[in-house]
Amino acid sequence: MFSLKISLVTTMLIAGAVFLAGGVAASTGIQTSMGDDVTISGYSTAGAFVYLFLTGPNLPENGVALHDITKRADQGGFTIVSVDGDDHWTYTWHTKSINGRLDEGTYLVWVVNGPSDRSHLNTGDYQTISVTLGEPFISVDTPVQPGGMNLRSVPDEASVTVNGEYRGKTPLNISGLSPGTYAVTFSRFGFMELSTQVQVGQGQTAEVTATLKPETGTFAVNTTPPGARVLLDGVNAGLSPVVLANISAGNHTIMLEKDGYATDTRQVMITAGQVNPVEVSLEPVSVSPTKARAAGLVPAMAGACFVILLGVAYNRRHNR
């Protein structure tokens, strides 16, 4: 049952010597639906009761009682309401409980200081209230089905906040969400934070996969002397001096090679969002006799000495 209660206060001065004149409120209109409750009230100084009856579409001309439309006012059918000690009266008209059914349209509620129907209003003071009844407005509330999110990330184990509230780590399924738009943020150490708007539909699960980008920095590699071959994590990266950008944050291995100089290998840390300088002075390599022999230098020198000795012997033979 749909119930609408409308309170209306109509000031009424009803007394034997007082008539509806200056200062009395004019008739007031109410619009409502059939089956609703309508509360009307007012004041009377004429006696202990006021008498109400109703006129309108397809009703007897002289009116009927509000609580039972089968009772005619010209046959004594009134709705009688008590007036309290403060001269106030009130009545709630249950338009659904009237021993019948009213048609759509505008009706007049008559409030009289005595049992007078419409044809005998000259014997009493009265006031009218206009009430327009329409078809009931029925509103059917469709239950809202919650939705959800199925959240994944590459790589896994990313922390997730939804509208600023931490909800767990990926892969993560969140259910029981009201339809709407949510701010979702993925974060993981060593990776750039990713934020996105996720639309959750009624009774639907939004599928989201977040691909996180590694946090990166830059190496600026310089050697003395320049021209050294630079290998980053075993991969050739050019000749020094060289700038290596978009390198993932964390520890890396840099190897520096140059002919005539000792190979230099070191572990370096890159900080995301920064240029990380690498300055290296290469150590020259001294050639020992053993290394020279291994390189073929000693046989060459021996051959040269042999040639010199042959020359000395020749000179001695011809000088005798």
ROPA-403551 format. One record per residue (C-alpha): z, x, y. Coordinates in Angstrom, 2 decimals, decimal comma, padded with zeros to 5 digits, m for minus. Each point is the difference from the previous one (the first is absolute). Layout:
! residues N
(rec (Z; X; Y))
...
END
This chain:
! residues 320
(rec (000,00; 000,00; 000,00))
(rec (m000,92; 001,33; 003,42))
(rec (002,60; m000,83; 002,64))
(rec (m000,35; 000,39; 003,74))
(rec (002,93; m001,01; 002,20))
(rec (m000,68; m000,66; 003,65))
(rec (002,89; m000,63; 002,35))
(rec (m000,68; m002,17; 003,00))
(rec (002,60; m001,02; 002,53))
(rec (m000,91; m003,02; 002,13))
(rec (002,49; m000,82; 002,71))
(rec (000,58; m003,73; m000,02))
(rec (002,19; m001,96; 002,43))
(rec (000,52; m003,28; m001,77))
(rec (002,70; m002,19; 001,42))
(rec (000,43; m003,63; 000,92))
(rec (m000,28; 000,69; 003,69))
(rec (m002,20; 003,13; m000,17))
(rec (m003,75; m000,26; m000,50))
(rec (m002,63; 002,67; m000,78))
(rec (m000,60; 001,22; 003,49))
(rec (000,01; 003,29; 001,93))
(rec (001,37; 002,94; m001,92))
(rec (m000,96; m001,32; m003,45))
(rec (m002,24; 002,32; m002,07))
(rec (m003,55; m001,13; m000,58))
(rec (m001,33; m000,69; m003,47))
(rec (m000,57; 003,19; m001,98))
(rec (m002,60; 000,56; m002,72))
(rec (000,54; 001,70; m003,37))
(rec (m002,72; 001,24; m002,32))
(rec (000,92; 000,60; m003,64))
(rec (m001,15; m000,65; m003,56))
(rec (000,66; m002,94; m002,27))
(rec (002,93; 000,74; m002,25))
(rec (001,76; 002,20; 002,57))
(rec (003,44; m000,63; 001,46))
(rec (000,19; m000,91; 003,69))
(rec (003,36; 000,15; 001,79))
(rec (000,37; m002,03; 003,19))
(rec (003,10; m000,43; 002,14))
(rec (001,18; m001,28; 003,34))
(rec (002,85; m001,70; 001,90))
(rec (001,09; m003,58; 000,47))
(rec (002,89; m001,44; 001,96))
(rec (m000,76; m003,57; m001,03))
(rec (001,95; m000,24; m003,21))
(rec (000,80; 001,41; m003,39))
(rec (m003,56; m000,18; m001,36))
(rec (m003,66; 000,42; 000,88))
(rec (m002,77; m001,83; m001,86))
(rec (m003,23; 001,76; m001,06))
(rec (m003,28; m001,49; m001,17))
(rec (m003,57; 001,23; m000,46))
(rec (m003,44; m001,26; 001,01))
(rec (m003,40; 001,51; m000,70))
(rec (m003,12; m000,10; m002,22))
(rec (m000,01; m002,81; m002,55))
(rec (003,62; m000,99; 000,73))
(rec (001,22; m003,42; 001,20))
(rec (m000,41; m000,38; 003,76))
(rec (003,70; m000,50; 000,66))
(rec (001,02; 003,06; m002,01))
(rec (001,77; 001,03; m003,17))
(rec (003,13; 001,99; m000,87))
(rec (m000,49; 003,78; m000,07))
(rec (001,79; 000,43; m003,32))
(rec (m001,83; m002,87; m001,73))
(rec (m003,37; m001,15; 001,34))
(rec (000,17; m003,17; m002,10))
(rec (002,76; m001,33; 002,28))
(rec (m001,40; m001,74; 003,10))
(rec (001,81; 000,39; 003,32))
(rec (m000,68; m003,64; 000,95))
(rec (001,90; m000,93; m003,16))
(rec (002,98; 002,23; 000,73))
(rec (m001,43; 003,17; m001,56))
(rec (001,36; 002,83; 002,17))
(rec (001,21; 003,53; m000,64))
(rec (003,50; m000,08; 001,49))
(rec (001,48; 003,30; 001,26))
(rec (003,61; 000,55; 001,07))
(rec (000,87; 001,34; 003,47))
(rec (002,88; 002,52; 000,02))
(rec (002,87; 000,28; 002,45))
(rec (m002,10; 002,16; 002,33))
(rec (m002,65; m002,74; 000,22))
(rec (m002,31; 002,13; m002,14))
(rec (m002,08; m001,13; m002,95))
(rec (m002,35; 001,80; m002,38))
(rec (m002,24; m001,06; m002,85))
(rec (m002,13; 001,94; m002,50))
(rec (m003,05; m001,97; m001,02))
(rec (m001,06; 000,93; m003,53))
(rec (m003,63; m001,04; 000,21))
(rec (m000,38; 000,45; m003,75))
(rec (002,84; m002,42; m000,88))
(rec (m001,05; m003,22; 001,73))
(rec (m000,66; m002,31; m002,96))
(rec (m003,75; 000,31; 000,57))
(rec (m002,65; 002,25; 001,41))
(rec (m001,12; 000,34; 003,59))
(rec (m003,62; 000,63; 000,99))
(rec (m001,11; 002,85; 002,20))
(rec (000,29; m000,86; 003,68))
(rec (002,32; m000,32; 002,98))
(rec (003,16; m002,14; m000,24))
(rec (002,65; m001,09; 002,48))
(rec (003,68; 000,25; m000,82))
(rec (001,86; m002,60; 002,06))
(rec (003,66; 000,61; 000,89))
(rec (001,76; m003,15; 001,29))
(rec (003,60; m000,68; 001,02))
(rec (000,03; m003,18; m002,08))
(rec (m001,75; m001,67; m002,99))
(rec (m003,17; m000,91; 001,93))
(rec (m003,46; 000,29; m001,54))
(rec (m003,12; 000,67; 002,04))
(rec (m000,45; m003,64; 000,95))
(rec (003,56; m000,24; 001,41))
(rec (000,34; 003,22; 002,00))
(rec (000,74; m002,02; 003,14))
(rec (003,51; m000,46; m001,36))
(rec (000,85; 003,71; m000,27))
(rec (m000,58; 003,49; 001,36))
(rec (m002,19; 002,34; m002,06))
(rec (m001,84; 003,30; m000,20))
(rec (m002,99; 001,06; m002,11))
(rec (m000,91; 003,22; m001,74))
(rec (m003,57; 000,68; m001,11))
(rec (m000,44; 001,57; m003,43))
(rec (m003,41; 001,04; m001,36))
(rec (m000,14; 000,43; m003,77))
(rec (m002,75; 002,02; m001,69))
(rec (m000,83; 001,07; m003,52))
(rec (002,49; 002,55; m001,34))
(rec (m001,04; 003,59; 000,49))
(rec (000,42; 001,71; m003,32))
(rec (000,13; 003,76; m000,01))
(rec (m000,26; 001,64; m003,37))
(rec (001,40; 003,51; m000,05))
(rec (m001,91; 002,19; m002,41))
(rec (002,31; 002,64; m001,45))
(rec (m000,94; 003,45; 001,26))
(rec (m000,73; 002,29; m002,91))
(rec (001,21; 003,57; 000,59))
(rec (m002,33; 002,94; m000,36))
(rec (000,43; 003,68; m000,74))
(rec (m001,34; 003,55; 000,22))
(rec (m001,05; 002,47; m002,66))
(rec (000,25; 003,40; 001,69))
(rec (m001,37; 003,29; m001,34))
(rec (m000,59; 003,41; 001,49))
(rec (m001,88; 003,21; m000,74))
(rec (002,07; 001,96; m000,86))
(rec (002,77; m002,20; m001,47))
(rec (003,66; 000,07; 001,02))
(rec (m000,64; m000,86; 003,65))
(rec (002,88; m001,72; 001,79))
(rec (m000,85; m003,48; 001,31))
(rec (001,44; m001,93; 002,94))
(rec (m000,98; m003,61; 000,74))
(rec (000,64; m001,14; 003,57))
(rec (002,26; 003,03; 000,38))
(rec (002,07; m000,71; m003,14))
(rec (m000,06; 002,48; m002,90))
(rec (m001,22; m001,74; m003,18))
(rec (m000,42; 002,82; m002,54))
(rec (m002,63; 002,48; m001,23))
(rec (m003,53; m000,51; m001,26))
(rec (m001,21; m001,45; m002,26))
(rec (001,90; m002,98; 001,38))
(rec (m000,29; m003,78; m000,44))
(rec (001,69; m002,24; 002,56))
(rec (000,17; m003,76; m000,61))
(rec (001,49; m003,03; 001,74))
(rec (m001,57; 000,71; 003,39))
(rec (m000,74; m002,76; 002,50))
(rec (m003,68; m000,20; 000,95))
(rec (m000,76; 002,15; 003,04))
(rec (m000,81; 003,50; 001,22))
(rec (002,24; 002,94; m000,86))
(rec (000,17; 003,57; 001,35))
(rec (000,04; 002,36; m003,00))
(rec (000,57; 003,77; 000,28))
(rec (m000,48; 002,63; m002,74))
(rec (001,61; 003,42; 000,29))
(rec (000,35; 003,01; m002,31))
(rec (001,14; 003,57; 000,60))
(rec (m002,96; 002,28; 000,68))
(rec (m002,29; m002,89; 000,92))
(rec (m000,84; m001,79; 003,20))
(rec (001,65; m003,41; 000,50))
(rec (m002,31; m002,99; m000,38))
(rec (000,65; m003,43; 001,57))
(rec (m002,02; m003,16; m000,54))
(rec (000,14; m003,78; 000,53))
(rec (000,07; m002,05; m003,22))
(rec (m000,89; m003,70; 000,00))
(rec (001,88; m002,02; m002,63))
(rec (m001,50; m003,39; m000,87))
(rec (001,78; m003,00; m001,45))
(rec (000,38; 000,46; m003,74))
(rec (m002,01; 003,24; 000,11))
(rec (000,77; 003,67; m000,68))
(rec (m001,52; 002,52; 002,41))
(rec (m001,31; 003,15; m001,73))
(rec (000,40; 003,18; 002,08))
(rec (m000,77; 003,61; m000,97))
(rec (000,89; 002,64; 002,59))
(rec (m001,68; 003,42; m000,26))
(rec (002,28; 002,46; 001,76))
(rec (m001,43; 003,06; 001,73))
(rec (001,87; 003,30; m000,40))
(rec (001,69; 001,39; 003,06))
(rec (m002,04; 003,00; 001,17))
(rec (000,25; 003,02; 002,23))
(rec (m002,08; 003,05; 000,93))
(rec (000,05; 003,69; m000,96))
(rec (m001,20; 002,56; 002,57))
(rec (m000,55; 003,18; m002,04))
(rec (m000,47; 003,35; 001,78))
(rec (m000,04; 003,48; m001,53))
(rec (000,04; 003,57; 001,24))
(rec (m002,66; 001,18; m000,49))
(rec (m002,09; m003,22; 000,07))
(rec (m002,61; m000,93; m002,57))
(rec (002,30; m000,49; m002,94))
(rec (m000,99; m002,57; m002,62))
(rec (002,43; m002,93; 000,07))
(rec (000,81; m001,94; m003,17))
(rec (002,13; m003,14; 000,38))
(rec (001,59; m001,06; m003,28))
(rec (m002,66; 002,06; m001,79))
(rec (m002,95; m001,54; 001,88))
(rec (m002,15; 002,08; 002,36))
(rec (000,66; m001,21; 003,56))
(rec (m002,03; 002,51; 002,06))
(rec (000,55; 003,27; 001,83))
(rec (002,83; 000,69; 002,41))
(rec (000,58; m001,00; 002,69))
(rec (m000,38; m003,59; m001,21))
(rec (001,57; m003,41; 000,75))
(rec (000,62; m002,21; m003,04))
(rec (000,58; m003,64; 001,00))
(rec (001,11; m003,14; m001,89))
(rec (002,14; 001,92; m002,45))
(rec (002,64; m002,07; m001,81))
(rec (003,58; 000,63; 001,05))
(rec (002,11; 002,24; m002,25))
(rec (m000,24; 003,41; m001,66))
(rec (m003,34; 001,77; m000,46))
(rec (m001,18; 003,42; m001,21))
(rec (m002,17; 002,15; 002,25))
(rec (m001,72; 003,14; m001,35))
(rec (m001,72; 002,54; 002,29))
(rec (m002,53; 002,53; m001,34))
(rec (m001,93; 002,78; 001,77))
(rec (m001,64; 003,14; m001,36))
(rec (002,11; 003,08; 000,63))
(rec (003,14; m002,07; 000,50))
(rec (002,71; m001,26; m002,30))
(rec (m000,26; m003,68; m000,96))
(rec (002,66; m002,05; 001,74))
(rec (001,34; m003,16; m001,69))
(rec (002,68; m002,19; 001,54))
(rec (001,53; m003,49; m000,21))
(rec (m000,24; m001,92; 003,26))
(rec (001,38; m003,39; 001,07))
(rec (m002,09; m002,43; 002,00))
(rec (001,71; m002,57; 002,25))
(rec (m001,78; m003,31; 000,51))
(rec (m001,52; m000,50; 003,41))
(rec (000,37; 003,66; 001,03))
(rec (m002,11; 003,15; 000,19))
(rec (001,65; 002,54; m002,28))
(rec (m000,94; 003,62; 000,88))
(rec (m000,44; 002,64; m002,72))
(rec (m000,11; 003,57; 001,38))
(rec (m000,56; 002,81; m002,53))
(rec (m000,45; 003,78; 000,43))
(rec (m001,87; 001,34; m003,02))
(rec (001,10; 003,32; m001,51))
(rec (m002,77; 002,63; m000,49))
(rec (m000,42; 001,43; m003,52))
(rec (000,19; 003,93; m000,44))
(rec (m002,26; 001,50; m002,74))
(rec (001,97; 002,14; m002,53))
(rec (m001,72; 002,69; m002,22))
(rec (000,53; m002,16; m003,01))
(rec (m001,69; m002,96; 001,71))
(rec (m002,74; 002,30; 001,29))
(rec (m000,65; 001,29; m003,52))
(rec (m000,08; m003,57; m001,21))
(rec (m002,55; m000,75; 002,70))
(rec (m002,30; 002,95; m001,08))
(rec (000,80; 002,28; 002,96))
(rec (001,41; 003,01; m002,00))
(rec (m003,14; 000,60; m002,18))
(rec (m002,09; 000,05; 003,14))
(rec (002,22; 002,62; 001,56))
(rec (m000,08; 002,07; m003,23))
(rec (m003,78; m000,01; 000,05))
(rec (m000,01; 001,21; 003,58))
(rec (002,33; 002,90; m000,89))
(rec (m002,29; 000,99; m002,88))
(rec (m002,98; 000,22; 002,33))
(rec (001,97; 002,19; 002,38))
(rec (001,04; 002,35; m002,81))
(rec (m003,62; 000,36; m001,17))
(rec (m001,03; 000,97; 003,50))
(rec (002,67; 002,69; 000,23))
(rec (m001,07; 001,51; m003,36))
(rec (m003,65; 000,11; 001,10))
(rec (000,82; 001,78; 003,20))
(rec (002,03; 002,62; m001,78))
(rec (m002,83; 000,78; m002,52))
(rec (m002,61; 000,56; 002,70))
(rec (002,26; 002,06; 002,25))
(rec (000,55; 002,77; m002,61))
END
